[in-house]
Amino acid sequence: MRTIGHPLFIVVFLIYLVYYLLKHAGVVMPFWVTSYLADLLSLFIINTIVLFFLRKCYGMPNYELHSGMVLMSFFIITLIFEVIEPAVGNYAVFDPYDVLCYALSGSGYLLWRY
């Protein structure tokens, strides 16, 4: 199955790109969009790009990330953005809904790939 050329990935990535451009253009969007959309798409996009590069680097066109790797990406992203960053930075705060969005994003990735 394709990775970054797959229609689902292209749609998800375009949704994120449009959101990012609108946000930086100062367009006012609903709270749930500005607070959770990027988190909801994050692991889906990250894991797909990682899979693409792993396939290219190792020359294994049918390789798939196993569920343990996706779970590890969930823990790493959660640790960085919901534990470490709020502890050392002034901007970020822990938000359990962000963690839920990461979990949904990782689950969506796994459902798509398996």
C-alpha positions in Angstrom: 0.0 0.0 0.0 1.3 3.5 -0.8 2.3 5.9 1.9 2.6 9.6 1.0 1.0 9.1 -2.4 -2.1 7.5 -0.9 -5.3 9.6 -1.4 -6.1 9.4 2.4 -2.7 10.7 3.4 -2.9 13.5 0.8 -6.4 14.6 2.1 -5.2 14.5 5.7 -2.0 16.4 4.9 -4.0 19.0 2.9 -6.4 19.5 5.8 -3.4 20.2 8.0 -1.8 22.5 5.5 -4.9 24.6 5.0 -5.4 24.8 8.8 -1.7 25.9 9.2 -2.0 28.5 6.5 -5.3 29.9 7.9 -3.9 30.0 11.4 -0.8 31.9 10.4 -2.9 34.3 8.3 -4.8 35.2 11.4 -8.1 33.6 10.4 -10.3 33.1 13.4 -11.4 29.5 13.7 -13.5 27.5 16.3 -11.8 26.7 19.6 -11.7 22.9 18.9 -10.0 23.4 15.6 -7.3 25.7 16.9 -6.8 23.5 20.0 -7.1 20.0 18.7 -7.0 19.6 14.9 -3.2 19.5 14.6 -3.0 17.0 17.5 -5.7 14.8 15.9 -3.7 14.6 12.6 -0.2 14.5 14.0 0.6 10.9 14.5 -1.1 9.9 11.3 1.1 12.3 9.4 4.3 11.6 11.3 4.1 7.8 11.2 3.2 7.9 7.4 6.3 10.1 6.7 8.5 7.9 8.8 7.2 4.8 7.0 7.9 6.4 3.7 11.5 7.1 4.6 12.1 3.7 6.2 10.9 2.0 3.0 13.2 4.2 0.9 16.2 3.9 3.1 16.1 0.2 3.5 14.7 -0.7 0.1 11.7 -2.6 1.6 8.7 -1.4 -0.3 6.2 -3.6 1.6 7.5 -2.8 5.1 4.9 -1.6 7.7 5.4 -0.1 11.1 4.2 -2.6 13.7 1.8 -1.5 16.4 4.6 -1.3 19.0 6.3 1.4 16.9 3.2 3.4 16.6 2.6 3.1 20.4 6.2 4.2 21.0 5.5 7.3 18.7 2.5 8.0 20.8 4.5 7.9 24.1 7.3 10.0 22.7 5.1 12.7 21.3 3.1 12.7 24.6 6.2 12.9 26.7 7.7 15.8 24.6 4.6 17.9 24.2 2.6 17.2 27.3 5.2 16.5 29.9 8.6 18.0 29.1 7.5 21.1 27.2 5.0 22.3 29.9 7.7 21.7 32.6 10.4 23.8 30.9 8.5 26.2 28.7 6.2 29.2 29.5 3.8 28.6 26.6 2.7 25.0 26.7 0.4 23.4 29.3 -0.6 19.8 29.9 -3.9 19.0 28.2 -5.4 15.5 28.6 -7.5 16.1 25.4 -4.3 16.5 23.4 -3.2 13.0 24.7 -6.6 11.7 23.6 -6.1 13.3 20.1 -2.7 11.7 19.8 -4.2 8.3 20.7 -7.0 8.7 18.1 -4.4 9.8 15.5 -2.2 6.8 16.2 -5.3 4.5 16.2 -6.5 6.0 12.9 -3.0 5.3 11.4 -3.1 1.7 12.6 -6.7 1.2 11.2 -5.6 2.6 7.9 -2.5 0.5 7.6 -3.9 -2.8 8.8 
